[in-house]
Amino acid sequence: MQNLNENAIKHNIIDEDSPLLIEVYVADDYLIVQNNLQRKNFVETSNKQGLSNLLSLYSYLSSRSFEIKEENNLFIVKIPLI
């Protein structure tokens, strides 16, 4: 969960007029972390591997699917509860 929150903070613009809203909840046996999309144009320290590494780790821990999607101006990650 920490990695997903850090990912949202790292890749999105956050300011007083446009706050970053991160929601964390459980539904249908998944941990869901979603945030409103306010993408930064450039992320200096990003190697674009964070979510891939997390997906790889979960493939060892569970055969259930790990979902990453964008819809309705939201970035959503669903991780199976194990």
C-alpha positions in Angstrom: 0.0 0.0 0.0 2.9 2.4 0.8 4.3 1.9 -2.7 1.0 2.7 -4.3 0.5 5.9 -2.3 4.1 7.0 -3.0 3.5 6.3 -6.7 0.5 8.6 -6.7 2.3 11.4 -5.0 5.4 11.0 -7.2 3.6 11.1 -10.5 0.8 13.7 -9.9 0.7 17.4 -9.5 -0.4 18.4 -6.0 -1.3 22.0 -5.1 -3.9 23.8 -3.0 -6.2 24.5 -6.0 -5.9 20.9 -7.3 -5.5 18.5 -4.4 -4.5 14.9 -5.0 -7.2 12.7 -3.7 -6.1 9.1 -2.8 -8.7 6.6 -1.8 -7.8 3.3 -0.2 -10.5 0.7 0.3 -11.3 -3.0 0.1 -13.9 -4.4 -2.3 -14.6 -7.9 -3.6 -11.5 -9.3 -1.8 -9.1 -6.7 -3.3 -7.2 -3.8 -1.9 -8.0 -0.8 -4.1 -5.9 2.3 -4.3 -7.2 5.0 -6.6 -6.3 8.7 -7.2 -7.5 11.5 -9.4 -5.1 11.9 -12.4 -3.1 15.1 -12.4 0.0 13.9 -14.2 3.3 15.7 -13.9 4.9 16.4 -17.3 8.3 15.1 -16.0 9.2 12.9 -13.0 13.0 13.3 -12.5 13.5 10.2 -10.3 11.2 7.8 -12.1 12.5 4.6 -13.7 9.0 3.5 -14.6 9.4 0.1 -12.9 7.6 0.5 -9.6 4.2 -1.0 -10.6 5.9 -3.6 -12.8 8.0 -4.7 -9.8 5.0 -4.9 -7.6 3.1 -6.9 -10.2 6.0 -9.3 -10.5 6.1 -9.7 -6.7 2.4 -10.5 -6.5 2.6 -13.0 -9.3 4.8 -15.1 -6.9 2.3 -14.7 -4.0 -1.0 -15.2 -5.7 -2.5 -16.5 -9.0 -5.2 -14.0 -8.8 -5.1 -11.0 -11.1 -3.5 -7.6 -10.3 -5.2 -4.8 -12.1 -4.0 -1.4 -13.2 -6.4 0.8 -15.1 -7.3 4.4 -15.9 -11.0 5.4 -16.2 -13.0 8.5 -15.7 -9.9 10.6 -14.9 -8.9 8.1 -12.1 -5.8 5.9 -11.8 -6.9 2.6 -10.1 -4.8 -0.3 -8.8 -6.5 -3.5 -7.5 -4.3 -5.9 -5.6 -5.7 -9.3 -4.4 -5.9 -9.7 -0.7 -3.7 -12.7 0.3 
